[in-house]
C-alpha cells in the first residue's frame, strides 16, 4: 500500500519550511511519572527519592528480586507530592521542563544533581482496520501516526488512508482531527505527533462497511 504519494525532492524542501520537530508531550492530570535523582554523593539525594519496592513480597514470606520504581501520580489539581520538596504543580509542563525545575530546587542543597523524568504510562490506542487493534505502551515519548500504525501491524487493505481519526483530550475537552496519510500535508498537522492517551481510529472503506452491514 502506497503512503504519502506526493513526496518528491521538491515537495520535501517545501515541507521542511513548515515542518516542526516534535513538541514534547505535556503532563496532564492522571499521568504517572517516574522520577529519579542521582549525584556523586548518593546519601545527599536519598531523601529526594521514593524507596524502591518489591511487589512480590506483599502479603507473603517469599523473597523476590523483581524490584520496581514507584511512580508519581498527577492528581486532579495537576500536582505531585515530591519527597522533601512537597507539593509541586506539574500540569502543563513537559518532562524536560519538570526536570529543569527539580534540578534547580535540588541544587540548593545538593551538588550537581542528575534528575531523570519519564512517563510511566505513555499509551496510545489504535482501533479499526488495522492488523492488531489495541492499547500500546510507548517507551519513547516521540511517536508519530506512522509509528502508531506500525505498532498495530499496519492498516488492512480495507482501511481508509484518507480519513484516519485521532481523538485527544486537552484541558478536559475532546479534540478531533482527521488525517489523510496519502497527503504530504500530514507532516504539518499538530496531530502528526501523538500525545499520551490519544486514540487512533482507522475507518473501513466502502467494501468493508457494506460487508459488515450484510453479516
GUFITI-113923 format. One record per residue: y, x, z of N, C-alpha, C in turn; residue number from 0. Coordinates in pm, 1 decimal, padded with zeros to 6 digits, always signed. Last residue first. Example, Ala and Ser with C-alpha at 12.3 -4.5 7.8 and 13.67 -1.06 7.14 Angstrom:
2
{{-00225.0; +01285.0; +00708.0}; {-00106.0; +01367.0; +00714.0}; {+00003.0; +01290.0; +00787.0}; 1}
{{-00569.0; +01319.0; +00780.0}; {-00450.0; +01230.0; +00780.0}; {-00330.0; +01320.0; +00780.0}; 0}
END
This chain:
215
{{-00882.2; -02349.2; +00723.6}; {-01002.9; -02314.3; +00800.6}; {-01020.8; -02409.7; +00918.9}; 214}
{{-00645.6; -02400.3; +00598.9}; {-00763.3; -02469.8; +00547.0}; {-00889.8; -02441.8; +00627.8}; 213}
{{-00468.0; -02234.6; +00721.6}; {-00446.3; -02379.8; +00733.2}; {-00569.6; -02457.8; +00690.4}; 212}
{{-00562.0; -01988.8; +00643.6}; {-00570.7; -02024.2; +00785.2}; {-00550.0; -02172.4; +00807.1}; 211}
{{-00503.2; -01992.7; +00370.5}; {-00641.3; -01986.2; +00414.2}; {-00657.1; -02027.9; +00558.9}; 210}
{{-00222.3; -01991.9; +00374.8}; {-00294.0; -02105.1; +00318.4}; {-00437.9; -02108.5; +00367.1}; 209}
{{-00177.4; -01738.2; +00489.4}; {-00127.9; -01857.4; +00555.4}; {-00199.9; -01981.8; +00505.3}; 208}
{{-00287.1; -01563.9; +00299.8}; {-00347.4; -01573.0; +00432.6}; {-00304.3; -01700.2; +00503.1}; 207}
{{-00108.0; -01614.5; +00083.5}; {-00252.7; -01630.3; +00069.0}; {-00319.2; -01649.2; +00203.5}; 206}
{{+00150.9; -01554.6; +00178.1}; {+00115.1; -01691.4; +00140.8}; {-00034.2; -01714.6; +00131.5}; 205}
{{+00110.1; -01320.3; +00456.4}; {+00163.4; -01364.3; +00328.1}; {+00110.9; -01503.6; +00293.4}; 204}
{{+00189.6; -01322.0; +00807.5}; {+00094.5; -01325.4; +00696.2}; {+00162.0; -01369.4; +00567.3}; 203}
{{+00411.8; -01093.6; +00978.3}; {+00384.0; -01228.5; +00927.3}; {+00281.0; -01223.8; +00813.5}; 202}
{{+00387.4; -00902.5; +01249.6}; {+00371.5; -00894.4; +01104.9}; {+00325.7; -01030.3; +01054.0}; 201}
{{+00593.5; -00828.9; +01514.1}; {+00505.9; -00931.4; +01457.3}; {+00506.1; -00922.3; +01305.2}; 200}
{{+00643.5; -00641.4; +01797.4}; {+00646.3; -00635.4; +01650.9}; {+00546.3; -00737.1; +01598.1}; 199}
{{+00837.4; -00628.6; +02081.1}; {+00722.3; -00695.0; +02020.0}; {+00741.8; -00695.1; +01868.8}; 198}
{{+00932.8; -00385.8; +02329.4}; {+00955.4; -00454.6; +02201.3}; {+00824.1; -00516.7; +02152.3}; 197}
{{+00891.6; -00235.1; +02559.1}; {+00858.3; -00378.3; +02563.7}; {+00895.3; -00454.9; +02436.5}; 196}
{{+01135.9; +00009.7; +02480.4}; {+01024.7; -00032.6; +02563.9}; {+01015.6; -00185.6; +02566.8}; 195}
{{+01232.1; +00004.9; +02130.2}; {+01259.9; +00022.3; +02272.2}; {+01138.0; -00025.8; +02352.2}; 194}
{{+01211.8; +00176.6; +01813.4}; {+01176.5; +00069.7; +01905.9}; {+01212.8; +00107.8; +02048.6}; 193}
{{+01413.7; +00236.4; +01541.9}; {+01355.9; +00295.8; +01661.2}; {+01331.4; +00184.1; +01761.8}; 192}
{{+01497.9; +00020.1; +01387.5}; {+01403.8; +00115.8; +01328.9}; {+01334.6; +00193.4; +01440.3}; 191}
{{+01691.8; -00139.1; +01486.6}; {+01555.2; -00171.7; +01529.5}; {+01452.4; -00079.1; +01465.6}; 190}
{{+01924.1; -00073.7; +01366.2}; {+01911.2; -00036.4; +01507.9}; {+01772.8; -00067.8; +01563.5}; 189}
{{+01868.2; +00051.9; +01035.3}; {+01860.6; -00059.7; +01129.5}; {+01852.1; -00009.8; +01273.1}; 188}
{{+01852.9; +00251.6; +00855.3}; {+01983.9; +00230.5; +00916.0}; {+01982.7; +00119.2; +01019.6}; 187}
{{+01602.6; +00241.3; +00751.2}; {+01635.3; +00357.5; +00834.2}; {+01771.0; +00343.5; +00902.5}; 186}
{{+01599.5; +00023.8; +00585.3}; {+01537.0; +00009.3; +00716.7}; {+01576.0; +00123.8; +00809.2}; 185}
{{+01688.5; +00076.7; +00332.6}; {+01788.6; +00043.4; +00432.4}; {+01732.2; +00027.8; +00572.0}; 184}
{{+01474.6; +00094.2; +00163.4}; {+01517.8; +00217.4; +00229.5}; {+01622.8; +00191.3; +00337.2}; 183}
{{+01230.5; -00156.4; +00180.5}; {+01370.2; -00124.7; +00152.2}; {+01413.1; -00001.7; +00230.8}; 182}
{{+00989.4; -00221.5; +00269.5}; {+00995.3; -00181.0; +00129.3}; {+01133.4; -00127.5; +00092.3}; 181}
{{+01019.9; -00318.2; +00518.5}; {+00983.1; -00177.4; +00509.2}; {+00963.6; -00132.7; +00364.7}; 180}
{{+01250.8; -00510.5; +00648.2}; {+01184.0; -00500.5; +00519.1}; {+01148.1; -00353.5; +00498.3}; 179}
{{+01270.7; -00691.7; +00951.9}; {+01275.0; -00564.7; +00880.8}; {+01195.9; -00573.2; +00750.9}; 178}
{{+01466.0; -00894.5; +01152.9}; {+01360.6; -00892.9; +01051.4}; {+01378.9; -00768.8; +00964.2}; 177}
{{+01520.9; -00922.2; +01497.4}; {+01558.5; -00856.4; +01373.7}; {+01439.5; -00860.2; +01278.9}; 176}
{{+01656.4; -01063.0; +01793.3}; {+01554.3; -01062.8; +01690.0}; {+01608.0; -00995.4; +01564.5}; 175}
{{+01687.9; -01065.5; +02148.6}; {+01742.8; -01030.9; +02017.7}; {+01628.4; -01022.3; +01917.6}; 174}
{{+01730.4; -01252.9; +02445.7}; {+01642.5; -01206.3; +02339.5}; {+01721.2; -01177.3; +02212.6}; 173}
{{+01875.0; -01139.7; +02753.6}; {+01875.8; -01226.4; +02636.6}; {+01790.3; -01166.4; +02526.6}; 172}
{{+01886.7; -00952.4; +02956.8}; {+01837.1; -01086.1; +02989.2}; {+01838.0; -01184.5; +02873.9}; 171}
{{+01973.0; -00720.6; +02822.7}; {+02056.5; -00784.3; +02926.2}; {+02017.0; -00929.2; +02951.4}; 170}
{{+01753.0; -00780.2; +02573.0}; {+01869.3; -00698.4; +02605.3}; {+01956.8; -00775.7; +02703.2}; 169}
{{+01435.9; -00773.5; +02436.7}; {+01518.7; -00829.8; +02542.5}; {+01629.9; -00732.0; +02576.9}; 168}
{{+01332.1; -00826.0; +02101.7}; {+01372.8; -00731.1; +02206.1}; {+01457.6; -00803.7; +02308.9}; 167}
{{+01120.1; -00838.7; +01817.7}; {+01193.1; -00909.5; +01923.3}; {+01215.4; -00814.5; +02040.5}; 166}
{{+01092.1; -00810.1; +01475.4}; {+01094.8; -00734.0; +01600.4}; {+01177.4; -00813.4; +01700.9}; 165}
{{+00903.7; -00904.2; +01196.8}; {+00992.4; -00949.4; +01304.1}; {+00978.1; -00859.6; +01426.4}; 164}
{{+00906.2; -00825.2; +00862.4}; {+00846.5; -00791.8; +00991.7}; {+00946.3; -00825.5; +01101.8}; 163}
{{+00917.0; -00874.6; +00576.0}; {+00964.2; -00971.8; +00675.3}; {+00896.7; -00947.7; +00810.3}; 162}
{{+00797.7; -00731.5; +00377.7}; {+00941.8; -00755.7; +00362.3}; {+00998.6; -00843.7; +00473.0}; 161}
{{+00532.8; -00721.9; +00403.6}; {+00604.0; -00598.2; +00430.8}; {+00755.9; -00614.8; +00422.8}; 160}
{{+00305.7; -00937.9; +00532.0}; {+00430.7; -00933.0; +00455.8}; {+00509.4; -00808.9; +00496.6}; 159}
{{-00046.0; -00877.5; +00509.9}; {+00078.8; -00877.2; +00584.6}; {+00200.2; -00868.3; +00493.9}; 158}
{{-00285.1; -00851.9; +00379.7}; {-00227.0; -00986.3; +00385.6}; {-00094.0; -00991.2; +00460.7}; 157}
{{-00388.1; -00602.1; +00404.2}; {-00333.0; -00638.4; +00273.1}; {-00262.9; -00773.9; +00273.6}; 156}
{{-00262.6; -00512.0; +00735.6}; {-00369.0; -00554.3; +00644.7}; {-00306.5; -00586.1; +00508.9}; 155}
{{-00090.1; -00220.9; +00853.3}; {-00093.4; -00361.3; +00816.3}; {-00215.0; -00389.7; +00729.0}; 154}
{{-00225.9; +00019.7; +01090.8}; {-00155.5; -00020.6; +00968.7}; {-00171.4; -00171.0; +00943.5}; 153}
{{-00321.8; +00058.8; +01346.4}; {-00413.4; +00075.2; +01234.1}; {-00357.1; +00031.3; +01101.1}; 152}
{{-00134.2; +00052.3; +01545.2}; {-00212.8; -00069.4; +01525.0}; {-00304.1; -00061.1; +01402.6}; 151}
{{-00008.1; +00293.9; +01513.6}; {-00088.3; +00272.5; +01632.8}; {-00182.0; +00153.6; +01616.1}; 150}
{{+00132.0; +00237.8; +01274.6}; {+00025.2; +00336.6; +01275.4}; {-00065.6; +00320.8; +01395.9}; 149}
{{+00320.9; +00056.9; +01362.6}; {+00220.8; +00010.8; +01267.1}; {+00103.5; +00108.5; +01261.2}; 148}
{{+00466.1; +00233.5; +01528.6}; {+00401.0; +00115.3; +01584.5}; {+00290.7; +00062.7; +01491.6}; 147}
{{+00564.4; +00417.7; +01343.6}; {+00474.6; +00463.3; +01449.1}; {+00396.2; +00345.3; +01506.6}; 146}
{{+00733.6; +00248.8; +01200.9}; {+00617.2; +00304.7; +01133.3}; {+00515.8; +00359.7; +01233.9}; 145}
{{+00927.8; +00198.2; +01388.9}; {+00848.2; +00085.2; +01342.2}; {+00723.1; +00135.1; +01270.6}; 144}
{{+00907.6; +00478.3; +01621.2}; {+00967.6; +00401.9; +01512.6}; {+00878.5; +00283.8; +01476.4}; 143}
{{+00980.1; +00621.3; +01930.2}; {+00878.8; +00552.7; +01849.2}; {+00949.0; +00465.8; +01746.0}; 142}
{{+01015.7; +00816.1; +02183.0}; {+01076.6; +00809.3; +02049.9}; {+00971.8; +00750.5; +01956.7}; 141}
{{+00891.4; +00875.6; +02409.3}; {+00993.1; +00772.0; +02418.4}; {+01070.4; +00760.1; +02287.7}; 140}
{{+00536.5; +00911.3; +02400.6}; {+00668.7; +00959.0; +02361.4}; {+00767.9; +00844.1; +02372.4}; 139}
{{+00329.8; +00748.5; +02476.4}; {+00356.4; +00866.5; +02557.7}; {+00492.5; +00928.0; +02525.3}; 138}
{{+00296.1; +00411.0; +02501.3}; {+00353.3; +00515.1; +02416.2}; {+00389.1; +00633.8; +02503.8}; 137}
{{+00044.8; +00168.6; +02499.7}; {+00123.6; +00262.3; +02580.1}; {+00170.1; +00375.3; +02489.7}; 136}
{{+00036.3; -00141.4; +02333.8}; {+00011.5; +00002.2; +02329.1}; {+00105.2; +00078.4; +02422.6}; 135}
{{-00138.0; -00437.0; +02275.8}; {-00027.6; -00374.2; +02350.4}; {-00060.3; -00226.5; +02364.9}; 134}
{{-00236.3; -00554.2; +01946.1}; {-00249.4; -00532.7; +02090.2}; {-00125.5; -00470.7; +02149.0}; 133}
{{-00433.1; -00547.5; +01646.8}; {-00321.9; -00600.7; +01725.6}; {-00344.4; -00574.9; +01874.1}; 132}
{{-00543.0; -00358.2; +01424.4}; {-00575.9; -00364.0; +01567.7}; {-00456.0; -00417.0; +01646.2}; 131}
{{-00444.1; -00415.9; +01166.1}; {-00587.0; -00395.1; +01187.9}; {-00626.3; -00410.8; +01334.3}; 130}
{{-00217.3; -00693.5; +01134.8}; {-00245.0; -00550.6; +01148.9}; {-00392.1; -00536.0; +01183.7}; 129}
{{-00064.2; -00952.8; +01125.0}; {-00150.8; -00896.5; +01021.6}; {-00155.9; -00743.7; +01026.5}; 128}
{{-00009.9; -00993.9; +01476.5}; {-00011.0; -01046.4; +01340.0}; {-00106.1; -00971.3; +01249.9}; 127}
{{+00158.3; -00745.0; +01684.1}; {+00078.4; -00865.3; +01660.3}; {+00078.4; -00902.4; +01512.3}; 126}
{{+00213.6; -00505.5; +01921.1}; {+00208.3; -00526.6; +01776.5}; {+00109.7; -00640.3; +01749.9}; 125}
{{+00423.1; -00397.1; +02179.7}; {+00318.0; -00491.0; +02139.0}; {+00327.6; -00513.9; +01989.2}; 124}
{{+00473.5; -00104.3; +02377.3}; {+00513.6; -00193.5; +02268.9}; {+00394.0; -00281.4; +02234.3}; 123}
{{+00585.3; +00065.5; +02673.6}; {+00483.9; -00005.5; +02596.2}; {+00548.3; -00086.3; +02484.4}; 122}
{{+00622.3; +00276.5; +02923.9}; {+00681.2; +00253.4; +02791.5}; {+00573.3; +00194.0; +02702.1}; 121}
{{+00587.2; +00327.3; +03200.0}; {+00535.7; +00202.8; +03140.5}; {+00601.2; +00172.7; +03005.6}; 120}
{{+00707.1; +00547.3; +03293.5}; {+00564.4; +00534.6; +03324.2}; {+00503.7; +00413.1; +03254.8}; 119}
{{+00943.7; +00761.7; +03150.0}; {+00897.7; +00623.7; +03165.1}; {+00748.4; +00625.0; +03195.8}; 118}
{{+01055.2; +01046.1; +03341.5}; {+00982.4; +00986.9; +03229.9}; {+00955.6; +00839.1; +03257.5}; 117}
{{+01227.7; +01333.7; +03438.6}; {+01223.9; +01187.7; +03444.7}; {+01151.8; +01135.3; +03320.7}; 116}
{{+01259.6; +01620.7; +03637.2}; {+01196.8; +01559.7; +03520.1}; {+01186.6; +01409.7; +03540.9}; 115}
{{+01467.3; +01876.6; +03749.2}; {+01432.9; +01734.5; +03760.0}; {+01373.2; +01685.7; +03628.5}; 114}
{{+01496.1; +02156.5; +03930.7}; {+01449.9; +02113.1; +03798.5}; {+01398.7; +01970.6; +03813.6}; 113}
{{+01767.4; +02315.9; +04105.2}; {+01655.9; +02220.9; +04098.6}; {+01621.5; +02185.8; +03953.6}; 112}
{{+01931.4; +02550.3; +04202.0}; {+01868.0; +02537.3; +04070.0}; {+01747.6; +02441.6; +04068.4}; 111}
{{+01908.1; +02504.4; +04542.7}; {+01949.6; +02597.2; +04438.1}; {+01863.7; +02574.7; +04312.6}; 110}
{{+02012.0; +02209.7; +04707.5}; {+01901.0; +02291.1; +04657.3}; {+01951.8; +02379.2; +04544.2}; 109}
{{+02230.7; +02057.8; +04769.5}; {+02155.0; +02113.6; +04882.0}; {+02039.8; +02203.4; +04839.8}; 108}
{{+02349.5; +01989.9; +04536.3}; {+02438.2; +02006.8; +04651.7}; {+02365.5; +02069.8; +04769.4}; 107}
{{+02154.8; +01934.8; +04356.1}; {+02211.4; +02070.7; +04353.9}; {+02305.9; +02095.8; +04471.3}; 106}
{{+02115.9; +01664.9; +04375.5}; {+02022.9; +01751.6; +04447.9}; {+02075.1; +01894.4; +04455.3}; 105}
{{+02325.7; +01574.3; +04208.8}; {+02321.5; +01537.9; +04350.9}; {+02233.5; +01634.0; +04430.3}; 104}
{{+02261.0; +01686.1; +03958.0}; {+02390.8; +01713.2; +04019.0}; {+02389.0; +01684.3; +04168.7}; 103}
{{+02007.4; +01575.2; +03913.9}; {+02022.9; +01721.1; +03923.9}; {+02153.6; +01757.2; +03994.0}; 102}
{{+02068.2; +01304.9; +03890.5}; {+01989.1; +01351.0; +04004.2}; {+02003.2; +01501.7; +04023.9}; 101}
{{+02216.7; +01314.5; +03649.5}; {+02276.0; +01259.8; +03772.1}; {+02201.4; +01310.6; +03895.4}; 100}
{{+02030.3; +01415.2; +03468.0}; {+02151.9; +01491.9; +03495.8}; {+02217.9; +01445.3; +03625.8}; 99}
{{+01838.9; +01207.2; +03474.2}; {+01800.5; +01343.8; +03510.8}; {+01923.5; +01426.1; +03549.2}; 98}
{{+01992.2; +00998.6; +03372.3}; {+01944.1; +00991.2; +03510.3}; {+01902.6; +01129.9; +03559.2}; 97}
{{+02030.7; +01096.5; +03113.5}; {+02146.8; +01073.0; +03198.8}; {+02105.8; +01065.2; +03346.1}; 96}
{{+01766.5; +01100.2; +03022.7}; {+01839.6; +01227.5; +03032.9}; {+01963.7; +01212.1; +03120.5}; 95}
{{+01700.3; +00832.3; +03021.7}; {+01629.9; +00920.4; +03114.4}; {+01703.4; +01054.1; +03129.2}; 94}
{{+02006.2; +00641.0; +03023.1}; {+01891.4; +00699.1; +02954.5}; {+01821.7; +00790.5; +03054.7}; 93}
{{+02115.3; +00350.8; +03210.5}; {+02110.4; +00494.3; +03185.5}; {+01995.5; +00527.7; +03090.0}; 92}
{{+02070.9; +00084.5; +03255.4}; {+02166.0; +00120.3; +03151.3}; {+02170.3; +00268.7; +03120.9}; 91}
{{+02004.6; +00125.2; +03599.6}; {+02000.1; +00037.2; +03482.1}; {+02109.1; +00076.2; +03382.1}; 90}
{{+02037.2; +00267.1; +03829.5}; {+01990.1; +00340.9; +03711.2}; {+01989.4; +00255.4; +03585.2}; 89}
{{+02173.4; +00326.7; +04139.6}; {+02176.1; +00233.3; +04027.5}; {+02144.6; +00309.1; +03898.8}; 88}
{{+01991.7; +00413.6; +04425.0}; {+02065.5; +00463.9; +04308.1}; {+02058.2; +00360.8; +04197.1}; 87}
{{+01954.7; +00453.9; +04769.8}; {+01958.7; +00358.9; +04658.7}; {+02047.4; +00411.4; +04546.0}; 86}
{{+01862.7; +00788.5; +04870.9}; {+01876.6; +00645.8; +04894.4}; {+01881.4; +00563.3; +04766.3}; 85}
{{+01820.3; +01061.1; +04888.5}; {+01946.0; +01013.9; +04828.4}; {+01968.6; +00864.9; +04848.6}; 84}
{{+01564.8; +01065.7; +05024.9}; {+01680.3; +01141.5; +05072.8}; {+01813.5; +01087.3; +05018.3}; 83}
{{+01400.4; +00917.0; +04748.1}; {+01392.9; +00989.1; +04875.7}; {+01517.6; +01072.6; +04902.8}; 82}
{{+01547.7; +00626.3; +04611.2}; {+01506.5; +00764.6; +04590.2}; {+01505.2; +00838.7; +04723.3}; 81}
{{+01496.3; +00320.9; +04484.9}; {+01514.9; +00386.7; +04613.5}; {+01459.0; +00527.3; +04601.7}; 80}
{{+01682.4; +00197.0; +04204.8}; {+01561.6; +00253.5; +04261.8}; {+01596.8; +00310.8; +04398.6}; 79}
{{+01824.6; -00095.5; +04039.6}; {+01828.0; +00021.0; +04127.2}; {+01688.3; +00071.6; +04161.5}; 78}
{{+01871.6; -00341.4; +03922.0}; {+01883.0; -00221.5; +03839.9}; {+01882.4; -00092.8; +03919.7}; 77}
{{+01818.6; -00560.5; +04067.4}; {+01958.7; -00517.5; +04068.3}; {+01980.3; -00390.9; +03985.9}; 76}
{{+01546.8; -00578.0; +04052.9}; {+01625.2; -00678.5; +03979.9}; {+01773.7; -00645.4; +03977.1}; 75}
{{+01442.0; -00227.2; +04035.0}; {+01443.7; -00363.4; +04088.7}; {+01537.5; -00454.7; +04008.9}; 74}
{{+01222.9; -00008.3; +03893.1}; {+01363.1; -00051.0; +03886.3}; {+01370.3; -00197.5; +03927.3}; 73}
{{+00999.0; +00182.5; +04075.5}; {+01018.2; +00056.5; +04003.9}; {+01164.8; +00016.5; +04009.6}; 72}
{{+00868.1; +00498.4; +04045.9}; {+00981.4; +00423.6; +04098.7}; {+00999.4; +00298.5; +04013.9}; 71}
{{+00529.1; +00600.3; +04117.5}; {+00643.7; +00576.5; +04030.8}; {+00748.9; +00492.2; +04101.5}; 70}
{{+00326.4; +00875.9; +04226.1}; {+00379.0; +00741.6; +04245.1}; {+00501.0; +00724.5; +04154.0}; 69}
{{+00075.0; +01056.0; +04057.8}; {+00213.8; +01046.5; +04098.8}; {+00250.3; +00901.2; +04122.8}; 68}
{{-00260.0; +01093.9; +04183.1}; {-00162.5; +01039.6; +04089.1}; {-00022.5; +01044.1; +04148.4}; 67}
{{-00583.1; +01249.7; +04186.3}; {-00454.5; +01223.3; +04249.3}; {-00352.6; +01180.3; +04144.2}; 66}
{{-00892.2; +01250.0; +04197.8}; {-00800.5; +01192.8; +04098.5}; {-00669.4; +01153.3; +04166.3}; 65}
{{-01094.7; +01331.1; +04357.7}; {-00998.4; +01433.8; +04319.7}; {-00894.7; +01382.5; +04220.0}; 64}
{{-01209.2; +01158.3; +04651.7}; {-01195.5; +01171.8; +04507.8}; {-01090.4; +01278.3; +04477.7}; 63}
{{-01429.2; +01079.5; +04907.7}; {-01321.3; +01168.7; +04866.8}; {-01323.1; +01182.6; +04715.2}; 62}
{{-01492.5; +00778.8; +05094.9}; {-01528.2; +00876.4; +04993.2}; {-01405.3; +00957.9; +04950.9}; 61}
{{-01444.7; +00575.0; +05258.6}; {-01456.6; +00703.8; +05324.1}; {-01488.7; +00814.7; +05224.6}; 60}
{{-01192.8; +00330.3; +05158.4}; {-01325.9; +00391.9; +05155.5}; {-01323.7; +00522.3; +05232.8}; 59}
{{-00935.4; +00232.7; +05137.2}; {-01038.5; +00141.7; +05186.1}; {-01178.6; +00200.1; +05184.4}; 58}
{{-00849.3; +00462.7; +04894.0}; {-00801.0; +00345.8; +04966.0}; {-00918.4; +00256.2; +05005.2}; 57}
{{-00930.7; +00668.9; +04738.4}; {-00965.2; +00675.9; +04878.6}; {-00925.1; +00551.9; +04955.9}; 56}
{{-00834.3; +00636.9; +04483.2}; {-00978.8; +00623.2; +04504.3}; {-01018.1; +00622.7; +04648.8}; 55}
{{-00564.8; +00698.8; +04482.8}; {-00604.6; +00557.0; +04489.3}; {-00752.6; +00538.2; +04516.2}; 54}
{{-00391.8; +00925.5; +04638.8}; {-00526.1; +00921.2; +04582.3}; {-00577.6; +00778.8; +04590.9}; 53}
{{-00053.8; +01037.9; +04576.9}; {-00156.3; +00960.4; +04646.1}; {-00286.6; +00960.1; +04568.4}; 52}
{{+00213.2; +01251.0; +04657.7}; {+00108.1; +01219.5; +04561.4}; {-00002.5; +01146.6; +04635.7}; 51}
{{+00521.4; +01135.1; +04800.9}; {+00391.0; +01200.9; +04814.7}; {+00295.5; +01158.0; +04703.8}; 50}
{{+00826.7; +01183.4; +04618.5}; {+00733.8; +01094.3; +04685.6}; {+00598.3; +01164.0; +04695.8}; 49}
{{+01071.1; +01434.1; +04675.1}; {+00954.5; +01386.5; +04600.2}; {+00873.8; +01288.7; +04683.4}; 48}
{{+01260.5; +01541.3; +04833.7}; {+01308.6; +01465.3; +04718.2}; {+01193.7; +01411.7; +04631.6}; 47}
{{+01144.7; +01698.5; +05025.1}; {+01195.8; +01568.6; +05069.5}; {+01249.2; +01483.5; +04954.9}; 46}
{{+01087.3; +01931.7; +04880.1}; {+00978.5; +01844.8; +04925.9}; {+01027.6; +01706.5; +04963.3}; 45}
{{+01265.6; +02117.8; +04808.5}; {+01266.9; +01993.2; +04730.3}; {+01160.4; +01894.5; +04777.0}; 44}
{{+01220.0; +02328.5; +04981.6}; {+01355.0; +02272.6; +04976.8}; {+01358.8; +02139.0; +04902.9}; 43}
{{+00964.4; +02412.8; +04931.3}; {+00989.5; +02340.5; +05056.2}; {+01124.7; +02270.9; +05053.4}; 42}
{{+00992.8; +02556.0; +04695.6}; {+00926.4; +02425.1; +04692.6}; {+00951.1; +02345.0; +04819.7}; 41}
{{+01216.0; +02733.8; +04550.1}; {+01184.9; +02706.0; +04690.6}; {+01125.7; +02564.7; +04698.3}; 40}
{{+01241.7; +02691.7; +04279.1}; {+01171.6; +02811.1; +04325.4}; {+01130.4; +02796.1; +04472.1}; 39}
{{+01168.1; +02342.8; +04221.9}; {+01261.1; +02454.5; +04237.5}; {+01179.3; +02575.9; +04281.2}; 38}
{{+01148.7; +01996.3; +04116.8}; {+01091.7; +02127.9; +04146.2}; {+01203.3; +02230.2; +04161.5}; 37}
{{+01080.2; +01658.6; +04120.2}; {+01183.4; +01758.9; +04146.6}; {+01114.9; +01888.9; +04186.6}; 36}
{{+01002.8; +01379.7; +03914.0}; {+00959.2; +01494.2; +03993.9}; {+01072.9; +01595.0; +04004.7}; 35}
{{+00944.0; +01048.5; +03851.3}; {+01049.9; +01146.9; +03872.7}; {+00995.6; +01257.4; +03961.7}; 34}
{{+00858.2; +00785.2; +03646.6}; {+00806.2; +00897.0; +03724.7}; {+00915.1; +01002.8; +03730.1}; 33}
{{+00937.9; +00440.6; +03654.2}; {+00978.8; +00577.4; +03622.5}; {+00902.8; +00677.2; +03708.5}; 32}
{{+00920.2; +00125.9; +03509.2}; {+00859.9; +00216.3; +03606.7}; {+00889.2; +00359.3; +03562.8}; 31}
{{+01142.5; -00153.4; +03469.9}; {+01085.5; -00027.0; +03424.2}; {+01023.9; +00048.6; +03541.1}; 30}
{{+01271.0; -00366.1; +03586.3}; {+01127.0; -00377.2; +03566.4}; {+01062.1; -00251.0; +03514.6}; 29}
{{+01573.4; -00331.5; +03406.4}; {+01503.8; -00384.2; +03523.6}; {+01354.6; -00402.0; +03491.5}; 28}
{{+01588.0; -00031.9; +03200.3}; {+01614.4; -00172.6; +03228.4}; {+01538.7; -00214.9; +03353.5}; 27}
{{+01721.3; +00250.7; +03042.3}; {+01643.6; +00197.5; +03153.4}; {+01686.7; +00054.5; +03180.8}; 26}
{{+01713.9; +00295.0; +02692.2}; {+01789.5; +00276.9; +02815.3}; {+01701.7; +00210.2; +02921.3}; 25}
{{+01602.3; +00546.1; +02468.4}; {+01580.5; +00416.0; +02531.4}; {+01658.6; +00411.1; +02662.8}; 24}
{{+01835.1; +00732.5; +02270.0}; {+01734.0; +00723.3; +02375.1}; {+01722.4; +00581.0; +02428.2}; 23}
{{+01852.5; +00708.6; +01928.4}; {+01926.6; +00683.2; +02050.5}; {+01822.6; +00659.7; +02159.3}; 22}
{{+01744.6; +00932.1; +01686.7}; {+01705.4; +00836.7; +01788.5}; {+01803.6; +00828.4; +01903.7}; 21}
{{+02006.1; +00995.3; +01447.7}; {+01886.2; +01030.2; +01522.4}; {+01865.6; +00930.4; +01636.3}; 20}
{{+02114.8; +00786.2; +01188.6}; {+02144.0; +00849.5; +01316.3}; {+02013.0; +00878.2; +01388.6}; 19}
{{+02220.8; +00764.7; +00854.3}; {+02109.3; +00768.2; +00948.0}; {+02149.6; +00841.8; +01074.4}; 18}
{{+02424.8; +00793.5; +00675.7}; {+02435.1; +00682.5; +00770.2}; {+02326.1; +00684.5; +00876.1}; 17}
{{+02361.6; +01013.0; +00527.8}; {+02501.3; +00997.9; +00565.8}; {+02518.8; +00887.7; +00669.5}; 16}
{{+02100.0; +00985.6; +00461.4}; {+02131.7; +01082.0; +00566.2}; {+02277.2; +01076.3; +00609.0}; 15}
{{+02112.7; +00809.8; +00243.6}; {+02063.5; +00763.4; +00372.5}; {+02104.8; +00856.6; +00485.3}; 14}
{{+02200.2; +00982.3; +00039.6}; {+02284.9; +00870.7; +00082.7}; {+02244.1; +00821.2; +00220.7}; 13}
{{+01980.8; +01148.5; +00018.3}; {+02110.9; +01205.5; +00053.2}; {+02204.9; +01097.4; +00103.2}; 12}
{{+01789.4; +00962.2; -00065.5}; {+01772.9; +01028.2; +00064.5}; {+01904.8; +01090.2; +00109.9}; 11}
{{+01871.7; +00899.0; -00319.9}; {+01887.8; +00797.2; -00216.0}; {+01871.2; +00857.1; -00077.5}; 10}
{{+01804.6; +01140.4; -00450.2}; {+01943.8; +01095.0; -00444.7}; {+01964.5; +00993.5; -00332.4}; 9}
{{+01528.4; +01150.9; -00420.7}; {+01610.3; +01260.0; -00367.7}; {+01755.8; +01216.5; -00351.8}; 8}
{{+01430.4; +00817.8; -00320.3}; {+01435.3; +00927.2; -00416.8}; {+01518.9; +01038.1; -00354.4}; 7}
{{+01290.6; +00519.5; -00213.2}; {+01331.4; +00654.0; -00173.6}; {+01319.9; +00752.0; -00290.4}; 6}
{{+01198.6; +00265.1; -00260.8}; {+01326.8; +00301.7; -00320.5}; {+01368.2; +00445.8; -00293.1}; 5}
{{+00973.1; +00193.9; -00128.0}; {+00958.7; +00232.7; -00268.5}; {+01086.4; +00287.4; -00329.5}; 4}
{{+00855.7; +00167.2; +00137.5}; {+00985.8; +00227.8; +00107.9}; {+00988.1; +00283.2; -00034.4}; 3}
{{+00503.0; +00182.2; +00067.9}; {+00614.5; +00151.3; +00155.6}; {+00739.6; +00223.0; +00104.7}; 2}
{{+00214.1; +00060.0; -00092.5}; {+00335.3; +00142.0; -00103.9}; {+00443.5; +00090.4; -00009.0}; 1}
{{-00119.0; +00083.7; +00000.0}; {+00000.0; +00000.0; +00000.0}; {+00125.2; +00088.0; +00000.0}; 0}
END
